[in-house]
Amino acid sequence: MKLPYAESYKIKMVEPIKKSTLKERAQWIKDAKYNLFNLKSEQVFVDLLTDSGTGAMSDRQWSAMMLGDESYAGASSYFKLKDAIKDLLGFDHFLPTHQGRAAENVLFSVLVKEGDVIPGNAHFDTTKGHIEFRKARAVDCTIDEAFDTTLDHPFKGNIDIKKLEKVIAETPKGKIPFILITITCNSAGGQPVSLANISEASAIAKKHGIPMIFDSARFAENAYFIKIREEGYHDKNVREIVKEMFSHADAMTMSSKKDAIVNMGGFIGLRSEDLFQKASVYNILFEGYVTYGGMSGRDMNALAQGLYEGTEFSYLESRIGQVAHLGQMLLEEGIPVQFPFGGHAIFVDAIRFLPQVPREQYIAQTLAIELYIEGGVRGVEIGTLLADRDPVSRENRYPELEMLRLAIPRRTYTNNHMAYVAASLKNVYDRRDEISYGLRIVQEAPIMRHFTVELEKVY
Ligand SMILES: Cc1ncc(COP(=O)(O)O)c(C=O)c1O
């Protein structure tokens, strides 16, 4: 018998979580203006809002924190992290930031100008926010296969090379400051990008003299998928694949709250000394001096250790195995999910789940609310609310898919929790025809509205 995967760690400390009643949850979500971000964490039983900063640190990370050097300048923790980034990712220069969007803010302050065009694979919302905030445009060049949740494709995060070439051909020279590849591609369902695709996109970038930047939050999960799914990589280890991936990048932004398994932190990795110098100015302005940039020494120590743990095969196998375990349970109940399963989350296809809810009434948000009321499980909408309005016309932008994302925090929940989530969603699925309402916006912010939006039910 083939032995199943099992976690490569055991549990040393636990945190209680509380169950509540259906009636309480119906009231709480109403009080929260039907926005799951407004719920208190104690009103949630299984929290799958995000895998960002919600993972469990290891004993090695906690002990590394005790050795943190809190010197303002030249802290040993900075050099420890610098060495880990050079060793694992291959970048000579780096700037610490307090999280991923801060890395975007610093780097884009140097690179992005009004009227610029940034092609990529389904830019993440903060990334797009930082581009549009600078009056530039993010163009999604993800392959069409990503938008058919039933289609089996090993690398649904890939860039469509023809779409990329078209954007380059149609954009005036000098107006594309970089091509941005997100690994894995969160917005398409935590889907990986193949090394063949990365190197093809990189060859095009080189041909046109355009730098290549990686949004790297889940780079290790991407490397794991390459090892498992891509021809020619089965015998390479995850860290060799990571090195090869990053060999195609001129710079990278990182939200360390994902694959580096820390609760807060980020950084920018750079090859060019000149770009490093330019970005340092903004880092000091927005984040902090170059050797701490928004992070305490202890956090940099935990991050350095986390980068090593996050790139271990046995860890990745159980992490991605748990996500797939949830996906498989849902699939067996006939629940429509993005397939193959992503690295950090299961994405439920809300249009196929609730076809009776009109798109202008926020289908995936409606489903998220129903799942919360059913079982106290908090997911997040990845659909029209998240897509925001067009910056010029102010009309709603309707993305290809309306998804409910169930993001699994790293090393945090057991498979019994996954079974609980699957049962909760199955109960909603069984009564899906009775769900006869959608949602209307009462109040929204001009950009990145999904965090603070207030909604009411419409029948
Ligand atoms: C792909 C991607 N890029 C960037 C970010 C932004 O990172 P942070 O939340 O640390 O600011 C995220 C966060 O979820 C992400 O998923």
The ligand as an SDF file (V2000), in Angstrom:
LIG
                    3D

 16 16  0  0  0  0  0  0  0  0999 V2000
   -0.1410   37.4070   -5.0830 C   0  0  0  0  0  0  0  0  0  0  0  0
   -0.1190   38.4510   -4.0200 C   0  0  0  0  0  0  0  0  0  0  0  0
    0.6280   39.5550   -4.1830 N   0  0  0  0  0  0  0  0  0  0  0  0
    0.6920   40.5100   -3.2450 C   0  0  0  0  0  0  0  0  0  0  0  0
   -0.0100   40.4040   -2.0720 C   0  0  0  0  0  0  0  0  0  0  0  0
    0.0540   41.5230   -1.0640 C   0  0  0  0  0  0  0  0  0  0  0  0
    0.7290   41.1180    0.0710 O   0  0  0  0  0  0  0  0  0  0  0  0
    0.4100   41.6990    1.5320 P   0  0  0  0  0  0  0  0  0  0  0  0
   -0.9480   41.2310    1.9080 O   0  0  0  0  0  0  0  0  0  0  0  0
    1.4930   41.1390    2.3690 O   0  0  0  0  0  0  0  0  0  0  0  0
    0.4760   43.1740    1.4450 O   0  0  0  0  0  0  0  0  0  0  0  0
   -0.8050   39.2890   -1.8570 C   0  0  0  0  0  0  0  0  0  0  0  0
   -1.5930   39.1520   -0.6150 C   0  0  0  0  0  0  0  0  0  0  0  0
   -2.4750   38.3590   -0.4590 O   0  0  0  0  0  0  0  0  0  0  0  0
   -0.8690   38.2760   -2.8570 C   0  0  0  0  0  0  0  0  0  0  0  0
   -1.6250   37.1800   -2.7240 O   0  0  0  0  0  0  0  0  0  0  0  0
  1  2  1  0
  2  3  1  0
  2 15  2  0
  3  4  2  0
  4  5  1  0
  5  6  1  0
  5 12  2  0
  6  7  1  0
  7  8  1  0
  8  9  2  0
  8 10  1  0
  8 11  1  0
 12 13  1  0
 12 15  1  0
 13 14  2  0
 15 16  1  0
M  END
$$$$
